[in-house]
Amino acid sequence: MNKKYIYTIIVICVLASITFFIGYSLSEKTNTTKDENGTLSFFIDNSDNISHTVTVEVLDLQNTSKCNKTYSIAPNERLEPTPISLKKDTYLYEITLDNNITKRQITGEYPEDLNSEFLIIEVNKYPKEPLELSLVIE
């Protein structure tokens, strides 16, 4: 009976150790994944008196498109923020207004510090500067 009791305690200790190490390993993998991801967001504000079409494309360093969407925006309309979840890295926003004017904005120049970046796309009624981009880093 004494040997059976000792074996039971050893088995319980081994199972507890295995459970602890599996749980620890999984929590480390989860944290690493969270640390590698960042969020880019943008919103479009049309301050002009006419409707416009705005195309937003996000490209990675290999020039591969990660997001490409076109929006029709009414006069004085503001579209809700649009989040894009990507691996922390450097990306290029390419914004095109009415298939005519294109501006570019680099984001994530220091990807290790990236938690959230927010691009403001402003469509103006001023002919000299109809498209303005502003980047906010959180």
C-alpha positions in Angstrom: 0.0 0.0 0.0 2.9 2.3 0.7 4.4 1.8 -2.8 0.9 2.4 -4.4 0.7 5.7 -2.5 4.1 6.9 -3.6 3.4 6.0 -7.3 0.2 7.9 -7.1 1.9 11.0 -5.8 4.7 10.7 -8.5 2.1 10.4 -11.2 0.1 13.4 -9.9 3.3 15.5 -9.8 4.3 14.5 -13.3 0.8 15.3 -14.7 0.8 18.7 -12.8 4.2 19.5 -14.3 3.2 18.6 -17.8 0.0 20.7 -17.5 2.0 23.7 -16.1 4.5 23.6 -19.0 1.9 23.2 -21.7 -0.1 26.1 -20.3 3.0 28.2 -20.0 4.0 27.4 -23.6 0.6 28.2 -25.0 0.4 31.5 -23.2 3.8 32.5 -24.5 2.8 31.8 -28.1 -0.4 33.8 -27.7 1.5 36.8 -26.3 4.0 36.6 -29.2 1.2 36.6 -31.7 -0.4 39.6 -30.1 2.9 41.5 -30.1 3.4 40.9 -33.8 0.1 42.3 -34.8 -0.7 46.0 -35.3 -3.7 47.9 -36.5 -3.8 50.4 -39.2 -6.9 52.5 -39.5 -8.1 55.3 -41.8 -11.1 57.4 -42.3 -12.2 59.6 -45.1 -13.6 63.1 -44.7 -15.1 64.9 -47.7 -15.2 68.6 -47.0 -16.0 69.4 -50.6 -19.5 70.3 -51.9 -19.5 67.5 -54.5 -19.3 63.7 -54.4 -15.9 62.0 -54.9 -14.5 58.5 -55.3 -11.6 57.6 -53.1 -9.5 54.4 -53.5 -7.4 53.3 -50.6 -4.7 50.7 -51.2 -2.2 49.4 -48.6 0.9 47.7 -50.0 3.6 45.8 -48.1 7.4 46.1 -48.7 7.2 43.6 -51.6 4.6 45.8 -53.3 1.8 43.2 -52.5 -1.6 44.7 -52.0 -2.9 44.0 -48.5 -6.1 46.1 -48.8 -7.7 47.7 -51.8 -11.1 49.4 -51.4 -12.9 52.1 -53.3 -15.4 54.4 -51.6 -18.0 56.8 -53.0 -18.3 59.7 -50.5 -21.1 62.3 -50.6 -20.5 66.1 -50.0 -19.6 66.9 -46.4 -19.7 63.1 -45.5 -17.3 61.5 -43.1 -16.8 57.7 -43.3 -16.4 55.8 -40.1 -12.8 54.6 -39.3 -11.8 51.4 -41.1 -9.4 49.2 -39.2 -6.9 46.9 -41.0 -5.2 44.2 -38.9 -1.7 43.4 -40.2 1.6 42.1 -39.0 3.7 45.0 -37.6 5.7 46.2 -40.5 6.2 49.1 -42.9 3.4 49.7 -45.3 2.6 52.2 -48.0 -0.9 53.8 -48.3 -1.7 54.8 -51.8 -4.8 57.0 -51.9 -6.4 58.0 -55.2 -9.0 60.7 -55.6 -11.5 60.4 -58.5 -9.0 58.2 -60.5 -7.0 61.3 -61.0 -4.9 62.5 -58.0 -2.7 59.9 -56.1 -0.8 60.5 -52.9 1.3 58.1 -50.8 1.9 57.8 -47.1 4.4 55.4 -45.5 3.2 53.9 -42.3 5.0 51.7 -39.7 8.5 53.1 -40.3 9.4 51.8 -36.8 7.2 48.7 -36.7 8.4 47.5 -33.3 6.7 50.6 -31.8 3.5 50.2 -33.8 0.4 49.5 -31.7 -2.0 51.6 -33.8 -1.7 54.0 -36.6 -4.5 56.2 -38.0 -4.6 57.8 -41.4 -6.9 60.8 -42.0 -7.8 61.3 -45.6 -9.2 64.7 -46.2 -10.9 65.7 -49.5 -10.9 69.5 -49.7 -12.9 72.0 -51.8 -9.6 73.9 -52.5 -8.4 73.2 -56.0 -4.7 73.6 -55.1 -4.8 70.9 -52.4 -7.9 68.7 -53.0 -6.4 65.7 -51.2 -4.5 65.8 -47.9 -3.2 62.9 -45.8 -2.3 63.1 -42.0 -0.9 60.2 -40.0 -1.6 59.8 -36.3 0.4 57.3 -34.3 -0.9 55.9 -31.0 
